Amino acid sequence: MDGPSAARPHKRVTITDVARHAGVSTAAVSKVMRNAYGVSEAMREKVRAAIADLGYRPHAAARGMRGRTYTIGVLLDNVRNAFFADILDGIRDELRHTDYTVLIGAAGFDPEEQARTIRSLVDRQMDGLILIAPGTPRAEVLATAASTPTVVIGHHDASDAYDAVVDADDLGAGLVVDHLVALGHRDIALVSAPGSRANKWKRTPEAVLSEGYLRAMEGHGLAPLARVHHTAYSDDGGFKAGMTLLTADRPPTAVMTGADVAALGVYRAAHELGLRVPADLSLVGYNNTALAALAPVQLTSVDQAGHTMGSAAARMLVERVESRRDRAMQTTMTPRLVVRATTGAPRGR
């Protein structure tokens, strides 16, 4: 038989304990935990201090039975894409002082695998989903968004079913072409992801980027010289594209890519062929990730504010999850060109 000094089971801290410790109502604690509007900063600090003092952790299963699990699922295709890391940082920072937890589904490039991952996130009762440039069929996303609040990042196809965060990719392409033409380039190639018409997305980031590139080339009277080379947004994809373009009968004097990681692959191909950047080839990336600013590279790149995109997506999703808004909306980021050391005048200028 246990004596008086025997250890007793640890009593779970409840929301009532937090309210009592903070000297506020349980409703006030709930509002702070939900990051609800109308709560003063002083109240937030008081409740957060009480939560920290008591080591309070909301019971996820109990919250799920009440209709919310405070979990958000994020779908991405490639964990090696540094731009996705910027987006995830924005999501994390936006949710830092809320009770939401982010779970990542790294599904790869296969559309069916992405669809399975989305269904798995829904089956695990995510409160909402953030889908980063999904390759899964649009019909699958529409069906998911009909029952689970969803934000799509990247695709420009508008819908009443989901919210969207996009970059003005056509403007970004125009910024690059204008910059390169001003330096004296005429033969400018675009390296872009292939996309797929089978999944019924009509306005993917790569489609809008290509439209902007072709329009800008035409605007400068360079339409006959325009060419788009399709490849995966990866170092290997960029390398293969670079080897093809730079060994062609008419190699371009400048290459722009739809992702920094692909630009680095083109850079590697140029080095392999004995070409100097920017003396022999000007090179521009897209996304302005941390890779672009690395000292040995100093890649000129288009900044589409990945952190801000992630933050906006998280904020919009929470609004829908918490029924603060019932109409779909689209937020568009304005790109800016960050000029570094990989662009210059072509030889002979």
N, C-alpha and C positions, 0 to 999 in steps of 0.2 A: 504493500500500500504506500502511496506517495506521501511524503511528509510535508510540513508547511513550506519547506524551502524548495520543493520540487518546481521545475520550470513550468510555467503556464503557457498555453498556446498564445501566440501573438495575435492580438485583436486587430482586424483590418480597419484601417482608417477610412471613414466615410465622408461624404460631402457635408454631412451635418457637423462632423468634427471640425472640418475646415472652416465652415461658416462660424461656428462658435469661437474658434481660435482667432479668426479675423475680426469678429464682432460685427458680422454682416449677415444677411439672410441667405438661405440656400439658393434662392433665385438669383441673387447677385453673384454667387460663386458660379452657378451654371452659365450665366451670361459671360463672365470672364473666360470660362473654359471654352465657350463657343465663339469667342472673339466677336461678340455681338456689338452692334452699334449702340450708342447712348451710354456707354460705361466710361466714367472718368479715369484718367491715368492714375490718380491717387487710389481709386478703388482697385484697379488692376494690380498695382504694386502691392497693396495690402493683401489681396487674395493670393497672389503668386508667392508672397513671403510665407503665408500660412501653409500653402501647399508644399513649399520647400521644407519648412520647419517640421511638418508632420510626415513628410515622405509619402504624400497621398498619390495613389495611382488609380485612376478610374478603371473599373472592371469592364473589359472590352466585351465579354460575353453578355453581361447584363445590359450594356448599352445597345448591343445588337438586338436583344429581345425587345428593347424599346423602339427599335427602328433605325438605329444609327450605330455604326461601328467605329467611326472616327478614323477610318483608313481610306487612303486615296491611292489608286493604282496608276502607275505610269508605264506606258508601253514605249519601247524604243527598239530599233533594229540592230544597233551596233554599239557596244559599250566602249569601243576604241575611238569613236567619233568625239573629238574634244569639244565640238559645239554642243553636243548633248550634255556634256558635263556642265557647261555654262547654263543651259536651261535648267538642269537639275539643281544647281546652286540657287537659281532664282526661285524655284519652287520651294526649296528648303528654307530659304530666308524669309519668304512670305508667310510660311506656316510655322516659323520658329516659336512664336509666342501663342500658338493655338494648341489644341489637344489632338490635332490630326497627325497621323503617322503615314509616311510615304512608303509604299512597296513597289519595287521595280520589276517589270516583266521584260527581260531581254530576250526577244523572240527571234532574232536573226532576220534575214531578208525574205524568207519564204512566206508568201501571203497566207497560206493555210496554217503555218505554224503561228503566225501573228494572230490569226483568227482564233486558234485554239487557246492562245495566251489570253486574249481578251475575254473569252468565255470563262476561263479559269478565274480571272480576276473578278468577274461578275459573280461566279459561283461562290466565291469567298466573301461575298457581301461587302465589296468595296462601296463606300458612300458615293464615290464618283471616280471618273477616269480622265486622265490626260494622255492623249495619243499623239506621239511625236511623229509627224509625216508617215502615217500608217500606210502600208502597202496592201493591207487586206481589202477586199472588195468594199466599195462604198456602201452597198446595201447592208453589209454586215455591221458597219458603223452606225448606219441609220437605225437598224433594228435594236442595237445595243443602247443607243442614245434615247430611244423611246421609253426605256425603263430605268436607265441609270444616267444621271447627269454626266455629260461628257464635254470635254474641250479638245478640239483638234488643233494641233500646232502645225503650220506649214502649208496645208492645202488651202487654196483660195475658193474652192467650191462652197458657196454659202448654203445654209440650210436652217430651217426653223427648228430642227431637232437638236442641234448642238451649237455650242459657242466655238469661236475660232480666233486664233492669234496668228497673224501672218506678217511677213515682211513684204514690202513693196519691191519684189524681186526684179520686176521690169525696170524700175528706176535704178536699182543697183547695177544692173547690166549696163544701162545707159551711162552711168557715172564712169564705169571702167572703160568703155569704148571712147567716150569723150576724152578721158585722161590720156589714153594711148594714142589717139589721133593727134592730140595736141603735142605729143612728143615727136610726132612724125611717122607713126606706124600706119600702115594701110592693110597689110596682110595679118589679120587678127583672128585667131581660132578660139572657139569655145569648147571646153571639155565639160560635158554635162552627164548626169545620170540618165539612163535610158527610159525609166518610167515604164508603165504598162497600161495600155488601153483596156485590157481585159478586166481590170478591177474597177472601171467606170469612173475613176477620178479624172476630170477633164482639165482642172486647173492646179496641177501639182506645182511645187516650187520650181522644179526643173523646166516644166513647160512654160511657166511665166517668165523665168529667166531667159530661156531661149527666144521667146517672143520679144523681150526687151532688147536682147542682143541683136537680133535680126532687124528690128525697127531702127536701132541706133546706127547699125552699119548702113542701112538704106538711107538714113538721114544724112550720112556723110558721103553718099554716093559710092559706097563700097560694097553694095549688095553682091556683085559678081565674085567678090573675094571671100564672102562669108562662108564659114563651114563649121558644123557642129559635130564633134566626135563624142559618141556615147560610151560611157564606161562606168563601173561602180565607183562610188565615192570612197576610195580606200587608197592607201599608198601604192599597193600593187596595181590597182586600176589606173591610177594616175601615171605610173611608170610605163605601163603598156601603151596608154594613149600617147605619152610623150615619145616613146620609141617609134610609134607609127607616124605621128605628125612630123617629127624632126628628121626622119629619114625619107620623107616623101620627096617627089621630084620638085615640088614647090613648098618648102618648109615655111611655116609662118615666122614672122619676126617677133610676134607677141602671142602669148596664150593666156586666156583667162579660164579659170575653173570654177565650178559651182560649190567647191568646198576646199578649205585649206589643206586637208589631208591629201586630196588628190593633187593639189598644186605641189606639195612636197614630193610626190611621186614623179611628177613632170620634172621637177628640179633634179631629182636623182637620175632620170633619163638623160637630161642635158649634160650632167657631169660625166655620165658613162660615155657619151658621144664626144666629149672634149669641148663642149660649148660652155661659154661663160655667161653667167647671169649677173647683170643685165647687158653686158657688152654685146653678146651674140643673140640673146633671147630675153625679152621682157616677160615677166610672169606675175600674174595676179591671182590671189585666192579669194575665197568668200567665207565669211563668218567671223573673221578677225579673232580667232581663238588664241590661246596662250602660245600655241606653236608658232604663230605668225611673228611674234615679237622676239623669238629666240635670237640671240646675238649672231650666230653663224648664218642665219637665214635672212632675218629682217624682211619678211614677205609683205609686199603691198597687198592689202585685202579690204574687202567690203565689210564693214561692221553692221550687223543687223541686230545688235543688242540682245544676245541670247539670254543674259541674266534677266533683263527686263521682260522678255517674252515669257520666261518661266514664271516670273513673279505675277505677271498679268494673268496667265493661265490659271495659276493657283487661286488668285483672288476671285476671278470670274467663276471658277468651279465652286468655291465655298459659297458664293452668293446664291448659286442654283441649289446646292445641297441644303442650305438653310432657308430656302424659299424667300430670299430677299428680292429675287427677280424671277419672272416667269417667261420673259421673252429672250430669244436668242440674240446674241450680239457678236460682232466681229471687230477685233482690235488690230490695227495695222501699224507696224513699226516703220519708221523712215530710215532708210540705210544711209550710211556716210562712207566715203572712201578714205582709208587710212594709207597714205603714201609712205612707203619705206624704201628699202634699197634694191628691190628686184625689178624696178621699172626705170627705163632711161631711153634716150633717143636711139633709133636703129643705127646700125653701122652705115657710114657714109653721110650722116647728117651732122 
